[in-house]
Amino acid sequence: MLLVVTYSRPARRDLRNVCRAHEDCVVRQFGRAALFSGTEFGAFQALRLHEKHGLDVQIERVEPFEPTDAPTHVREAAKRYESREEPATPYERFASGRDLPDPDQLRGVDL
Amino acid sequence: MKLRIAGTTYTGAVVDLRTRNVDGRTIAASISGQRCLPVVSCPEPPSVYAYAGHIHSSMGLRTRTALAAAARSRGYETPQDDAIAECRAQLAELECSPPELPAPVDPVPESTIDGLQEAVATHRGRLTARQAVGADDGAAQADLRDAATELSERETRRAAARETRELRRERARAYRDSLEEQRRLADELANLRRSARATLVDRCAEPFARAIEAVPGPDPDSPLDADPVTAALGVLRFAKTPAPVVLGADRFRSPTAASDCLDAPVIRC
């Protein structure tokens, strides 16, 4: 899929118009961004906006993500942290002393 | 004030142009410096003139905004002023012009590289085989050389294409970061100005109410609900008015009465 983000009022207006006129290629619309289908038609609509508004339109390719796409230790950490007893505990403190990765370690590793 | 219209010069605090058939809008534009003619020499009008400098029966008025400008003309300050100045300075400093990007380069497909690597390996294998049996290896050597050269060229192009892509993304990101920053600052500035306006309106509510009572016109339920002409007159009476006010509505007995009530030079059109 393609993520289209706009950075100016005119670009945002045109994005809204494209979304209204071509619902079939719009997976989801947010305020000043939208997710277009990963088809040539989706790319065509995204590129039209880019042609007209230049760098005020950002286009990114978006890959589907399933929990299983993350390594087990990351999933496990998320699961255990979210079922913590003390809601005010920051993750860093929660992880230390447990068998969980510390946040800096997670930050340094590409998915 | 000194005013020159079609060969006639008018001076003094009150000028009556009702017999001259002049458009009040052009006079007001001259006073604010948006036009050169007719020539009006007078002190520079403060920002409140943009709202209430020309009074006529079909005018509209954002009373609160005008009143805040009037308060400014009298030197009122607000706790937000420093933050507003800071915010403006940051906005002015922010570089937001789109950067020059290197032209996009078509990526070199991985499959091309893979194919060439395979070709190089095949040619190398053939060459080794021919050399092992002592056969003529000239053609095999040439093939290997050609394939290796092409592979290396493609690899160079692939590296260049990747570099260009990274550079384009980096510059685009930096530009968009500055656009986001600009948006954030503009929002902050708008919020600050809104609260400064509210502070000013609040602080001059009483003098404005007295001004509304003092100027001619229908009595409103609340001063801020006054009709545009009455409200504008109230704003002007409260404001500091060194420059002439263009008056195109019949509210006063005479232009002189208007000038006295508003404590302002008046041009009656």
Interface residues (C-beta under 8 A of the other chain):
Chain A: Y7 S8 G54 L55 D56 Q58
Chain B: P98 P99 L101 A172 Y175 R176 L179 E180 R183
